[in-house]
Amino acid sequence: MFKTSILVVVGGLAVLASTGLSVPDCSRPLAAPTYYIAAKASFDSGSQKIGIAGTTNLPVGALLMVNIADYIGEGSHTFNDPATAAVGKDGFFFMSVSPKKGMSFHRNLICDIGFMANYPQQPATVIREVGRKGERLGFAKNPQSGVLSGENHYLSTVTVVE
């Protein structure tokens, strides 16, 4: 089994090399055409917590809102109290979320991670970069961006809890 796995990996690398495709050189900064949030949510049944790890190119210190729900749409239930994660200097964010009193987490819940310029209150350095209402988040080209009432822009991603 191990020899077969090595052969598959080596064969895959040979195909990549022969087609001219390559793995990006991660020693240089990678660029994105606009702002993004990417994340993974993992359930730990022992602690009854959901660990969230992600990355973004939002400014350092930006506060991201995290909500855990049973599904998306009308009638869904939020499983956690309000929670925020701050973007670190390296562009990563991490947090552990506990369920509301009387509720319990399980796999396949929805983890919604969002950013708004005006809620919660963001640091002034963040507002200078994204705009007072988030108008520089890339709407309408950015598939993760949208607009709420009052022309308030947001950035959002959804992942399924593993």
Buried (B, 14 or more C-beta within 10 A) or exposed (E): EEEEEEEEEEEEEEEEEEEEEEEEEEEEEEEEEBBBBBBBBBBEEEEEBBBBBBBBBBBBBBBBBBBBBBEEEEEEEBBBEEBEBEBEEEBEBEBEBBBEEEBEBEEEBBBBBBBBBBEEEBEEEBBEBBEEBBBBBBBEEBEBBBBEEEEBBBBBBBBEBE
